[in-house]
């Protein structure tokens, strides 16, 4: 028993003198580990007589418990001391300037949409919106699409399951249904632009199943093709921020306009850079034309009294051209590094007074 008392006194002294967690762990292993002194003493119980074991068993178990408890108390004391030391050494100096924080960036699609809205708003256009889910009348029929037009097929359009009456809703393939809804609900003169998402069954390096458009519509008694050309030329000049712009309008076909045209802008490629307003090459920018009389009739307007013009442009493509973005797929990659490079400061709102681009 005297040996156990001496052993306990020695172990408690070592525990008390342990200066850190590593030293305390060495004491624990030396006392209670597989080959520790207390563990070795426990192994001798099997060789003792019943009378000796009856006396030494409780004594050794009590020693083991007291040593383990002492180690736990010391461990907590060391952890508390380490925490206090850390808190003392890591105090915040409130006199220091704040660390710079990473700010979010405006996506190029959102930026370019705001630029387009700013330009046409300055021309007196209102912004109109409509639902992404449309019916056949607003998306096709009212826009003079023939019953057998390919756009009405599943390979071009995202259709929903048929309803009880057999009709099918769809994700709009363009923002033109908003033109129909506006002409049905508002009397001319009408002057609107329609930014929004559109959807088509198309996916490759230059097309995505969801993309962004801005369409425009003017309905009045005296609107004509000259007004259309002047409006779009002024837009291109302001958007690309060039003093001189070369444009041409090529005949084209759209079911909802007659005559129809595609607008090209002159450019020159210098290395990987595209420079608009110079060079002998042409690039198609958007589609446009005079609103088809059938569309006016479908909306309850008299084509003998009113006429108008409309156009549509892809926001994603305009963003790529203006800001030198090489791959359309990166727009939807959710890569924060890409957005850090191509994104825009949220405080820098585009306006005509201070300039559109950064």
Secondary structure, DSSP 8 states (H G I E B T S, - for coil): -HHHHHHHHHHHHHHHH--SHHHHHHHHHHHHSTTSHHHHHHHGGGGS-HHHHHHHHHHHHHHHHHHHHHHHHHHHHHHHHHHHHHHHHT---TTS--------EE-HHHHHHHHHHHHHHHTT-EE----SEE-HHHHTGGGT--TT-GGGSTTTS-B----TTS---EE-SSTHHHHHHHHHHS-S-EEEEEEEEEE-S--BTTB-SEEEEEEEEEEESS--HHHHHHHHHHHHHHHHT-S---EEEEEEEETTEEEEEEEEEEEEEETTEEEETSSSEEEEEEEEEEE-HHHHHHTT--TTT-EEEEEEEEHHHHHHHHHT---GGGGGS--HHHHHHH-EETT---BTTTBS--
